[in-house]
Amino acid sequence: MIIKMGSWFRRDAWRAILVLLVLCCGIQLGQADEITGLYETEVSVSTQSPEERQAALIAAMRQILLRVSGRSIVLTITAIEQALEKPT
């Protein structure tokens, strides 16, 4: 019986490399960067009237929703539209 060590070694070496790549990618996927100020924004108001403050709150929420989702379509979702109409 003749065993070819070369082909056995190459096959196992490729398996080892594949496992190592999967593990390294898995470790990378599990890491996330911390983003500061993601949920913070500033909207200027010229007066402190309740109506203007309400409008500024809605504008700020729109900015944050766009920033977090990355898609403008989020503002067309019915539940979000309704929530923005009557923020508390």
C-alpha positions, 0 to 999 in steps of 0.5 A, a space after each residue: 500500500 502506497 500513501 501519497 503524503 504530498 496530496 494528503 498534506 496539501 488537502 489538510 493544509 487547505 482545510 487548515 487555511 480555510 478554517 483559519 480564514 473563517 475564524 478570522 472573518 468571524 472575529 472581524 464580523 463580531 467587532 463594531 466601531 462605536 459611533 458617538 453622537 449617532 442619536 444627537 442632533 441640533 435644530 435651531 429655533 428663533 423663539 421658544 414658542 411651543 409650536 416652533 419647538 414642536 416643529 424643531 423636535 420633528 425635524 430633529 427626529 427626521 434627521 436622526 431616523 435618516 442617519 440611523 437607517 441610512 435610507 430616506 424611505 424610512 420617513 414614508 413608513 406609516 407608523 413613523 409618519 404618524 409618530 412624527 405628527 404627534 410627538 410627545 
